[in-house]
Amino acid sequence: MTDELPEGLPRTVPVRAAFDVLVRFSPATLVHHAVRSTLLAADLGRRLALPVDDEVLAVAGLLHDTGLTAGFDAHTEPFEVAGGNVAWAVAAGAGWPTERRDRTARTVVDHMLDDDDVPAVERPEGYLLARSTGADVSGRGLEHWPTTLRADLESRWPRLDFRETFSACLRDQAARKPASVAAAYVAAGGADRVR
């Protein structure tokens, strides 16, 4: 796996820091998923002409599953809240104002919601990340992206053992945090629908 910042992401210090944290603490399969999801979200945001803060989307997108990793798993908090806390800390380190830090953390939390539950204009980064992660995890809504883009991303950032790794992470979160969104997702058969 390369530590070169993926093409298509903003070339800024906060995005570089988020990518460094992602690579340092996540297995390759989650790194690849985070990059694919972030780039899918950015593409859809451009095509829908939503008022997106590109840096917020990139930092949140790259770090959205860090709460699943051993280094950042919270004992009692849902993984998306733990990942949001990681994103908030990276944003704080970048000197972003509190409102922008909170927006970044909220975007990470939003990724676990149904995209219909995240208002596209008020929280565009969360809406886009919910759509892109849903597409990358289960294939839901993949038709919203060009086949050539999807094929290119999966060629450069292959799925590896994503299905097995991600399903195991979800089941672990569900078992330890039964009131979490992950637990509801697993109870509804979501862990079996990982593509």
Secondary structure, DSSP 8 states (H G I E B T S, - for coil): ---S--TTS--SHHHHHHHHHHHHHS-HHHHHHHHHHHHHHHHHHHHHT----HHHHHHHHHHTTGGGSTTT--SSS-HHHHHHHHHHHHHHHTT--HHHHHHHHHHHHHTTS-GGGS-TTTSHHHHHHHHHHHHHHH-TTGGGS-HHHHHHHHHHS--TTHHHHHHHHHHHHHHH-TTSHHHHHHHTTGGGG--
